[in-house]
Amino acid sequence: MGDSPAIVQSQVQAGDQAKGEGMTSENGTELVQNKWWIQMVIYSIFVLCSQSIGTLLGRLYFEKGGNSKWLATLVQTIGFPILIPFLLITSTKTNSNKNIEIKKPPFLIVASLYTLLGLFIAGDCMLYTIGLQYLPVTTYSLICASQLGFNALFSYFLNKQKFTPYIVNSLVILTVSSSLLVLHNDDSGEHSNKTSRRKYMFGFLSTIAASAGGALMLCITQLALQKIFKRESFRLIVEMSVYQSITATMAILIGLFASGEWKKLDKEMNEYKLGKILYVLNLIGTAISWQFFTVGSIGLIFKVSSLFSNVISILGLPVAPVLAVIFLNDKLTGIKVMSMLLAIWGFVSYMYQHYLDDLKDKA
């Protein structure tokens, strides 16, 4: 016996509905993937641009008469007020199952985390400041590249990072890219005669320690996002940036007043070679740059991993010496050009792995 017209029509409607739901699900997945790529590009631009600008402005501060380590460290964290208006933005939380309500972590745990990260950032920024004061930009950039190796090691143990041939290739090429800069440093004689060997070594060791500390902090941040917050939103990115910056700023301010360097700031501004206005603009620009860098770094940890956030940061290291050619009258050499090309190659290798993962998810 055949099916009645009513039953047949019902089956057709059910089939059309299932087909429509399938198309809607596919379109929704594609929309989410496109949104992920757009956000990743935006955060990457934040990291690349702000890191280069912040590094150059920091070096310019010392070259034109700035001497306060505490002030140079303070401007790396004190720019957080520009992010406070973004806390008023209500953003939707990303979760694979909308029916699951994610509980907020206890206040004491969150406060302890932000305090720990803030103090960690304060110490790390001071170490970077010492390195930037005593080392040329190229040498400084080279040593900062070691953070990628530290990050890969910490990510393997703390974040269970998986390494594919393309990712390993990317890490090696990016490390070689930055390592080439040391050849430029040796050949060009950028090492200033005014900088004693002792201060040079102090800056070298400080930058190494800062690189290791920065890598550990990125991995801890990723671990906290996975184990404590268990959610993803733009508001949380801003919250982490603001609250840990507040803690770091308070710690650095205590050091600034305890050291007595604040008494010399008025004289330093008056004797700055580029004038008072550019002195103030330098500090403001540096503060804003590093806040955007913080937002971009945390955003990339959200979207991908701490290792990828570090890869983008290392990709930007050769940019600083090239920009130094334009703004600080450094010489453009073949080593710098080759370093930049290798950095791009390493970045493309890493992104190709994510492209393959994206195809696998679609399949």
Secondary structure, 3 states (H helix, E strand, C coil): CCCCHHHHHHHHHHHHHHHHHHHHHHHHHHHHHHHHHHHHHHHHHHHHHHHHHHHHHHHHHHHCCCCCHHHHHHCCCCCHHHHHHHHHCCCCCCCCCCCCCCCCCCHHHHHHHHHHHHHHHHHHHHHHHHHHHHCCHHHHHHHHCHHHHHHHHHHHHHCCCCCCHHHHHHHHHHHHHHHCHHHHHHHHCCCCCCCCHHHHHHHHHHHHHHHHHHHHHHHHHHHHHHHHHCCCCHHHHHHHHHHHHHHHHHHHHHHHHHHCHHHHHHHHHHCCCCCHHHHHHHHHHHHHHHHHHHHHHHHHHHHCCHHHHHHHHHHCCCHHHHHHHHHCCCCCCHHHHHHHHHHHHHHHHHHHHHHHHHHHHHC
